[in-house]
């Protein structure tokens, strides 16, 4: 019998672990980590590994009979079905939040505790979710990134890659039955539908603001804290939103990946390209029922309608100035702070307003994109071209109009002085 002492006949088929006790082997099998060579995913059971491996195949045998959703894993189809039944059994004991999924509730509860125990040692990023930290770390290591086969885009999340690929295909299979709005993303359609239902479940606990989107509420809350943790290393521009900083950085890189296929226009932002394309189609589907004003942009119609209602919800806390546009209030506030975040990289010129910097930059580039089609005149400012064209037509180019009485003028400063008649505001007079 002594010759058998030290033998370990029981071997784990997954990792090669050996033991001389069958019960030890069974215990080991429950905790043995199974690693897939395709992405580095680690599982604590063979069943979990098998379910994960389905993500690497294109097979999705499980399909929802309600909407056609397909999944590679049966349990995911069961989770998906709760969307149609409306069942939300998991409820938060600190607020009204409820969910169809336990893991969703667990993530939600972290918001109440404000705990962020998981920290990245590379950059100090903190999060309340281990999975979020794991995804974040891939940005530093560069491992297991999902890469687009049509451009240089890469991401740590497969779902993000799937959403990105829609940009290349141009497919927009999701359509709104109310207004015909189309999108390539199911989540975008869900968000859009709240416009029609008027649902605004996300409410600020410090003011009356409410919105249909959680992201909108998160961005709004930053205004109460006045925190601006994201700073540009090139020009010291600061912002409360990471996405705003990302957009801002493109000014320095001068990267303009979005190009118009009908002219030479290109931009750093997709939304700008979408707005630009409307000019080529000449379509103006959005019309004001009060005065017949038409536009190609829904947001422009919303802004226009405030002229008729007289609504001016945005007020300056310093001087009582009111306006119907959030952007106008933001511009106005800079008069009090003296802040001039926009700087010219050529000569150091600084301004509080982005449009002013854009106009200024044309001095250096000598760009004059606005050209008269009847003579050789060209200019760097569109209103100047409109004024010039009136010389050929003989008509005054009334481009600025008062929304309260219909007064028209070709000068913005004249309109500003005119509106003081209605507001009762007295212009500043030097004595």
C-alpha positions in Angstrom: 0.0 0.0 0.0 2.9 2.3 0.7 3.8 2.5 -2.9 0.5 4.2 -3.6 1.1 7.0 -1.0 1.4 10.4 -2.8 -0.7 9.4 -5.8 -3.3 11.8 -7.0 -5.6 9.9 -9.2 -8.4 12.4 -9.4 -7.7 15.0 -12.1 -9.7 18.1 -13.2 -10.4 17.9 -16.9 -10.5 21.6 -17.2 -7.4 22.8 -15.6 -5.4 19.7 -14.7 -5.6 20.1 -10.9 -4.9 16.7 -9.1 -6.1 15.4 -5.8 -6.1 12.2 -3.9 -9.7 12.7 -2.6 -12.8 12.5 -4.8 -14.7 14.9 -2.6 -11.9 17.5 -2.9 -12.1 17.2 -6.7 -15.9 17.8 -6.6 -15.4 20.9 -4.4 -12.7 22.1 -6.8 -14.9 21.7 -9.8 -17.4 24.1 -8.4 -14.8 26.9 -8.2 -12.5 26.0 -11.1 -12.1 29.0 -13.4 -12.7 28.3 -17.1 -11.0 30.7 -19.4 -12.0 31.2 -23.0 -9.1 31.9 -25.3 -11.2 34.2 -27.6 -11.7 37.1 -25.2 -10.2 36.2 -21.8 -13.6 35.8 -20.1 -13.3 33.8 -16.9 -16.2 31.6 -15.6 -16.6 29.7 -12.4 -18.6 26.9 -13.9 -18.7 25.1 -17.2 -22.4 26.1 -17.7 -21.5 29.8 -17.5 -18.7 29.3 -19.9 -21.0 27.5 -22.4 -23.5 30.3 -22.2 -20.7 32.9 -22.7 -19.3 31.0 -25.8 -22.7 31.5 -27.5 -21.7 35.2 -27.8 -18.8 34.3 -30.1 -21.1 32.5 -32.6 -23.6 34.2 -34.9 -26.3 31.7 -34.0 -29.3 33.1 -32.2 -31.8 30.2 -32.0 -34.1 31.8 -29.4 -36.6 34.3 -30.8 -39.3 36.4 -29.2 -42.7 35.9 -30.8 -43.8 39.5 -30.0 -41.0 41.6 -31.6 -38.6 39.3 -33.3 -35.8 39.8 -30.8 -33.2 36.9 -31.1 -30.8 35.6 -28.5 -28.0 33.0 -28.3 -29.0 32.2 -24.7 -32.4 31.0 -23.6 -32.2 32.8 -20.2 -31.8 36.2 -22.0 -35.0 35.5 -23.9 -36.8 34.9 -20.6 -35.4 38.3 -19.3 -36.4 40.0 -22.6 -40.0 38.7 -22.3 -40.6 40.9 -19.2 -40.4 43.9 -21.5 -43.7 42.9 -23.1 -45.4 41.7 -19.9 -44.4 44.8 -18.0 -43.5 42.7 -15.0 -41.1 44.5 -12.7 -40.8 42.5 -9.5 -37.6 44.0 -8.2 -38.3 47.2 -6.3 -35.9 49.7 -4.6 -36.7 50.2 -0.9 -35.4 53.8 -1.0 -37.3 55.2 -4.0 -39.9 54.3 -6.6 -37.5 52.6 -9.0 -38.4 49.1 -10.0 -37.0 46.8 -12.6 -37.6 43.5 -14.3 -34.1 42.3 -13.5 -32.4 41.8 -10.2 -29.0 42.8 -11.5 -30.5 46.1 -12.7 -31.8 46.7 -9.2 -28.4 45.9 -7.7 -26.7 48.5 -9.9 -29.4 51.1 -9.1 -28.9 50.7 -5.3 -25.3 51.8 -5.7 -26.6 55.3 -6.5 -28.1 55.7 -3.1 -25.0 54.6 -1.3 -22.7 56.8 -3.4 -20.0 54.2 -2.8 -17.4 53.8 -5.5 -15.1 51.1 -4.1 -13.6 50.1 -7.4 -10.8 52.3 -8.5 -8.4 52.3 -11.5 -4.8 52.5 -10.4 -3.8 54.0 -13.8 -5.9 57.1 -13.8 -8.0 57.2 -10.6 -11.3 56.4 -12.3 -13.8 55.2 -9.7 -17.0 53.3 -10.0 -19.5 51.3 -7.9 -19.5 48.4 -10.3 -16.8 45.8 -10.7 -17.9 45.1 -14.3 -17.5 48.8 -15.2 -14.0 48.8 -13.8 -13.1 45.7 -15.9 -14.4 47.4 -19.0 -12.5 50.6 -18.1 -9.2 48.8 -17.6 -9.2 47.5 -21.2 -8.7 51.1 -22.3 -5.3 51.1 -20.7 -4.3 47.5 -21.6 -5.8 47.6 -25.1 -6.7 43.9 -24.8 -9.8 42.3 -26.0 -11.1 45.4 -27.8 -13.9 45.0 -30.2 -12.8 46.6 -33.5 -14.8 47.8 -36.5 -13.7 46.1 -39.8 -14.6 49.2 -41.8 -12.9 52.0 -39.8 -10.5 52.5 -36.9 -13.2 52.5 -34.3 -12.7 50.2 -31.3 -14.5 49.7 -28.0 -14.5 47.6 -24.9 -18.2 46.7 -25.3 -19.6 44.5 -28.0 -23.0 46.2 -27.8 -21.2 49.6 -28.5 -19.6 48.0 -31.6 -23.0 46.7 -32.8 -24.5 50.2 -32.5 -21.5 51.7 -34.3 -21.8 49.4 -37.3 -25.3 50.9 -38.0 -23.5 54.1 -39.1 -21.8 52.2 -42.0 -25.0 50.3 -43.1 -27.3 53.3 -42.9 -30.1 51.0 -41.9 -33.0 52.6 -39.9 -35.4 49.7 -39.3 -37.1 51.3 -36.2 -39.9 53.7 -37.1 -42.3 55.8 -35.0 -45.9 55.2 -35.8 -46.9 58.7 -34.7 -44.7 60.9 -36.9 -42.5 58.7 -39.1 -39.3 59.3 -37.2 -36.7 56.6 -38.2 -33.6 55.4 -36.4 -31.1 52.6 -36.5 -31.4 52.0 -32.7 -34.2 50.5 -30.7 -33.2 52.5 -27.6 -33.4 55.7 -29.6 -37.0 54.9 -30.7 -37.9 54.2 -27.1 -36.5 57.6 -26.0 -38.3 59.3 -29.0 -41.7 57.8 -28.1 -41.6 59.8 -24.8 -42.0 63.0 -26.9 -45.5 61.8 -27.9 -46.5 60.4 -24.5 -45.3 63.4 -22.6 -43.9 61.2 -19.9 -41.2 62.8 -17.8 -40.5 60.5 -14.9 -37.0 61.9 -14.0 -37.4 64.8 -11.6 -34.8 67.1 -10.0 -35.0 67.1 -6.2 -33.7 70.7 -6.1 -36.0 72.5 -8.5 -39.0 71.9 -10.7 -37.1 70.5 -13.7 -38.2 67.2 -15.0 -37.3 65.2 -18.2 -38.1 62.1 -20.1 -34.5 60.9 -20.0 -32.2 60.0 -17.2 -29.2 61.4 -19.0 -30.9 64.7 -19.2 -31.5 64.7 -15.4 -27.9 63.8 -14.7 -26.6 66.6 -16.8 -29.1 69.1 -15.2 -28.0 68.2 -11.7 -24.5 69.3 -12.4 -25.8 72.9 -12.7 -26.7 72.9 -9.0 -23.3 71.6 -7.9 -21.4 74.0 -10.2 -18.7 71.4 -10.5 -16.7 71.3 -13.7 -14.3 68.4 -13.3 -13.4 67.9 -17.0 -10.7 70.2 -18.2 -9.0 70.7 -21.6 -5.2 70.4 -21.4 -4.8 72.7 -24.4 -6.8 75.8 -23.4 -8.0 75.2 -19.8 -11.7 75.0 -21.0 -13.7 73.3 -18.3 -17.0 71.5 -18.4 -19.3 69.4 -16.3 -19.8 66.8 -19.0 -17.3 64.3 -20.3 -19.0 64.2 -23.7 -18.8 68.0 -24.0 -15.0 67.8 -23.4 -14.7 65.2 -26.1 -16.5 67.4 -28.6 -14.4 70.4 -27.5 -11.1 68.5 -28.1 -11.9 68.2 -31.8 -11.4 71.9 -32.1 -7.7 71.4 -31.3 -7.2 68.2 -33.4 -9.3 69.8 -36.2 -10.6 66.3 -36.9 -13.7 66.5 -39.1 -14.7 62.9 -40.0 -18.3 63.7 -41.0 -18.4 64.8 -44.7 -21.3 65.8 -46.9 -21.6 63.7 -50.0 -23.1 66.6 -52.0 -20.5 69.4 -51.3 -17.2 70.0 -49.6 -18.7 70.6 -46.2 -17.3 68.6 -43.3 -17.6 68.8 -39.6 -16.4 67.2 -36.3 -20.0 66.4 -35.2 -22.6 64.1 -36.8 -25.5 66.3 -35.6 -24.1 69.3 -37.6 -23.8 67.1 -40.7 -27.5 66.0 -40.3 -28.6 69.6 -40.0 -26.5 70.6 -43.0 -27.9 67.9 -45.3 -31.4 69.5 -44.9 -30.1 72.5 -46.9 -29.6 70.2 -49.9 -33.0 68.6 -49.7 -34.8 71.9 -49.3 -37.4 70.0 -47.3 -39.1 72.0 -44.5 -41.6 69.6 -43.0 -42.0 71.5 -39.7 -44.5 74.3 -39.9 -45.8 76.9 -37.4 -49.6 76.8 -37.1 -49.7 80.5 -36.1 -47.8 82.3 -38.9 -46.8 79.6 -41.4 -43.1 79.7 -40.6 -41.5 76.6 -42.0 -38.1 74.9 -41.1 -36.2 71.7 -41.7 -35.4 71.3 -38.0 -37.8 70.4 -35.2 -35.7 72.2 -32.7 -35.9 75.4 -34.7 -39.7 75.2 -34.8 -39.8 74.7 -31.0 -37.6 77.8 -30.6 -39.8 79.7 -33.0 -43.0 78.8 -31.1 -41.8 80.6 -28.0 -42.1 83.9 -29.9 -45.9 83.4 -30.1 -46.4 82.2 -26.5 -44.1 84.9 -25.0 -42.7 82.2 -22.8 -39.3 83.1 -21.3 -38.5 80.4 -18.7 -34.8 81.1 -18.4 -33.9 83.9 -16.0 -30.6 85.4 -14.8 -30.3 85.4 -11.0 -28.0 88.4 -11.1 -30.0 91.0 -13.0 -33.4 89.5 -13.8 -32.8 89.2 -17.5 -35.2 86.7 -19.1 -35.0 84.8 -22.3 -36.7 82.0 -24.2 -33.5 80.2 -25.0 -31.2 78.4 -22.7 -28.2 79.2 -24.9 -29.0 82.9 -24.7 -29.0 82.8 -20.9 -25.6 81.0 -20.9 -24.2 83.7 -23.2 -25.7 86.4 -21.0 -24.2 85.0 -17.8 -20.7 85.5 -19.2 -21.3 89.3 -19.0 -21.4 88.9 -15.2 -18.5 86.4 -14.8 -16.3 88.0 -17.4 -15.4 84.4 -18.6 -13.9 84.1 -22.0 -13.2 80.4 -22.6 -12.8 80.6 -26.4 -9.3 81.5 -27.5 -7.7 81.9 -31.0 -4.7 79.7 -31.3 -3.1 82.0 -33.9 -3.1 85.4 -32.1 -4.5 84.8 -28.6 -7.8 86.7 -29.1 -10.3 85.6 -26.5 -14.1 85.8 -26.4 -17.0 84.6 -24.4 -18.9 83.4 -27.4 -18.2 80.5 -29.8 -19.7 82.2 -32.9 -17.5 85.2 -32.3 -14.4 83.0 -32.4 -15.6 81.3 -35.6 -16.0 84.7 -37.2 -12.6 85.8 -35.9 -10.8 82.7 -37.3 -11.8 83.7 -40.8 -9.4 86.6 -40.5 -6.5 84.2 -40.4 -7.8 81.7 -42.9 -9.1 84.5 -45.2 -12.0 82.2 -46.0 -15.0 83.9 -47.7 -17.4 81.1 -48.3 -20.5 83.3 -49.0 -20.4 84.3 -52.7 -22.8 86.4 -54.7 -24.2 84.6 -57.8 -24.6 87.8 -59.7 -21.2 89.4 -59.3 -17.7 88.8 -57.8 -18.6 89.9 -54.3 -17.8 87.4 -51.5 -17.7 87.7 -47.7 -17.0 85.7 -44.6 -20.4 86.6 -43.0 -23.8 85.4 -44.3 -25.7 88.5 -43.1 -23.3 90.7 -45.2 -24.2 88.6 -48.3 -27.9 89.0 -47.6 -27.5 92.8 -47.3 -25.4 92.8 -50.5 -28.0 90.8 -52.5 -30.6 93.5 -51.8 -28.6 95.8 -54.1 -29.4 93.5 -57.0 -33.0 92.9 -56.1 -33.8 96.3 -54.7 -35.6 94.7 -51.7 -34.5 95.3 -48.1 -33.2 92.1 -46.5 -35.3 91.9 -43.4 -33.6 89.0 -41.6 -34.4 90.0 -38.0 -38.1 90.1 -36.9 -39.7 91.0 -33.6 -41.9 88.1 -32.4 -44.3 90.4 -30.6 -45.3 93.0 -33.2 -43.7 91.9 -36.5 -41.2 94.7 -36.7 -38.4 93.8 -39.1 -34.9 95.0 -39.6 -31.7 93.9 -41.3 -29.6 94.7 -38.2 -29.5 92.5 -35.1 -28.5 95.5 -32.9 -31.6 97.4 -34.1 -33.8 94.5 -33.2 -32.2 94.3 -29.7 -32.9 98.0 -29.1 -36.5 97.6 -30.4 -37.4 94.7 -28.1 -36.6 97.0 -25.1 -39.9 98.8 -26.0 -41.8 95.7 -25.1 -39.7 94.6 -22.1 -39.7 98.0 -20.5 -35.9 97.7 -20.1 -34.0 100.9 -20.2 -30.8 100.9 -22.2 -27.6 101.9 -20.4 -26.9 105.6 -20.9 -23.5 107.1 -20.1 -23.7 110.4 -18.2 
